Amino acid sequence: MFFHIVLERNMQLHPRYFGRNLRENLVSKLMKDVEGTCSGRHGFVVAVTGIENIGKGLIRDGTGFVTFPVKYQCVVFRPFKGEILEAVVTMVNKMGFFAEAGPVQIFVSNHLIPDDMEFQSGDMPNYTTSDGSVKIQKDSEVRLKIIGTRVDATEIFCIGTIKDDFLGVINDPATV
Amino acid sequence: MSVVTDSLVHSSSSDDFVAFLDAELNASSPNSSPDNEAENEDELESVRIKRQKFESIEETEGSTSEGIIIRNLEASAEVDVCTHPGSFGNMCIRCGQKLDGEAGVTFGYIHKGLRLHDEEISRLRNADMKSLLCRKKLYLVLDLDHTLLNSTHLAHLSSEESYLFNQTDSLADVSKGSLFKLEHMHMMTKLRPFVRPFLKEASEMFEMYIYTMGDRPYALEMAKLLDPQGEYFNSKVISRDDGTQKHQKGLDVVLGQESAVLILDDTEHAWTKHKDNLILMERYHFFASSCRQFGFSCKSLAELKSDENETDGALAKILQVLKQVHCIYFDKDQEDLVDRDVRQVLSTVRSEVLSGCVILFSRICHGALPFLQKMAEQMGATCLTEIDSSVTHVVATDVGTEKSRWAVKENKILVHPLWIEAANYFWQKQPEENFIIKKKL
């Protein structure tokens, strides 16, 4: 799920950036530091949308660096247990398939794939129903339910399932 | 009339499950519409079976009305007891629970963060075995260095090899070339002659893995050179970062039954636990640095501006052996496919190489003798220690020994020990004329 929230961060700036462009330098450093990172609490920071407030800078003892507390608005993405997501399949193998929903890596194990779908190996490994009507292969879009999430510094891992009602392939790349 | 004979115990909670079922069935059984007696008999039969404890795990089949109830009950029982078949990012892949255990084996080469527990690995191996046998394929684990290719650091190229800098093939269309310079890794790699036809033909008989002692980035780069389309080794590239033991390769990270895996490697001691699956490969030394690494002072193939024979080299010969083993494995109509073991087939094929030969060793140094003797015996030869009329070959390094002179006198074939080693590498008895002992002057 996406959220638009206000976060705060203490940014350290080297004196070489002081001057007319101090604020721009601070903002670009913030974006470089924060966009693409993850935290357990907020999830994945997708983009900084605006700066709310930059506090007074404090010169640190011993170095010439100055610390600015910056309040900024950003869009974050955080998957929740029980959430339904759409994802794109990236790899299919006999253990299940891996899918991606933006920065989130989701694994759907074959235990959580409906029993009537069987793994077919070959050039393009896929899971297919016995009548061949539904196929999950690389680049298929699937709707899945998250049953567990874990966040570390740069990535979010999720376990998903498609064994419930209304879950499974949305769009077959072969027909597109 | 179909009798419900399937086991209903799908997980370990058999006691509760059976009691639960009993309760459920007793509530419904005597009054349920006995449209025909057969149906009632089925019910009673199945109740009797459910009361027993089952060790084996089978999947429920059949679509009797009983079957449908059972499946629903099973589903609710399973949710309570998750067997945690594996983990992804430290979460169970079935129930999402956090697992911090060290159980099982990491399969980082398939996808980062994936870990499977032993029961699941066995289950996958069995399931995969069936699919493999239907498609008539076995597994083949291939080593990279000195088996399929030879790599060297750019800095280690000798002066006589510097002409190679101008002869490297383009990295844009990898399938046409065999000599590649990888700037970002400071390496030059030469693919062994015949490697592409070898991979193409082997892929029809085997599911192939790469298993190298190099690190993961190196392994993936080499896989890209050997397999630019990603059709052979897609997510089956195992590097030393994926192995469970240092300096040893193991089949625990390969998702295939050991009885169906063949290994092609030039280093025997890396596979101490799986010697029976190993086909030893003659080392490919293209670069001088490789020769030096193994203590050879002769000129390398690159320095001599020559290369291994394409159609008659090591890879071509081993391909024939692989075809032979594959053919025998899938050919026997006597036994059930599931009971066959590729290791037995391999030792049978090996024992035909020198079958019928009776070998007498003469003054071979003590260190090498047991090794040579074992090699010869594995290939089907009989080894004797004393002169006997049944001897067919005398193996010696010196023409002057008593046994050597006896051999010449009795018209027995006198060969150098390398004849045995050549037979071991090529899986074929080599012409003895090529292994005559040179007279010491």
Interface residues (C-beta under 8 A of the other chain):
Chain A: K81 M91 N93 K94 M95 G96 F98 Q105 F107 S109 H111 L112 F119 S121 D123 I146 I147 G148 T149 R150 D152 F157 C158 I159
Chain B: P85 G86 F88 G89 N90 M91 C92 I93 R94 C95 G96 Q97 K98 I110 H111 G113 L114 L116 L124 A127 D128 S131 E231 S235 L255
